[in-house]
Amino acid sequence: MPTGYIDKIRQNVILSKIPHENNLTINTHKQVQKRSKKFLRLNQDAPLKVSGSSFKYMPSSKLK
């Protein structure tokens, strides 16, 4: 599981909550959520589940 990808999602979720004038490619919260869920569907071994903006670590068996 590439941890860099998860960090990127986390970063995007944080960025979507604060106005950031230097970053013009801010992802909206919904886009981030959508992509996170899509990513989790593709990666059944992903150790976290996205619900709202909170990240919860869960066993992969619960994600299926």
Phi, psi and omega in degrees: 000118180288113183289334179301324181295317179296317178300322180295316177299312179304314181299317180295320179297317179295315181298326183290345182267343181238139175293130185228100190291334182278341183255107184273348182254052179283132177275136176289160182303319182295320179298316181298315181299315181299312181294322180297315182294319179298316180297320181291326177295321181287327183250089184293342180271002181301131186275002180229154181239136182262123174224117188065230179250005183264143179257125179241133177276127183223154173297145185297338180295332181282343182281341186281000000 
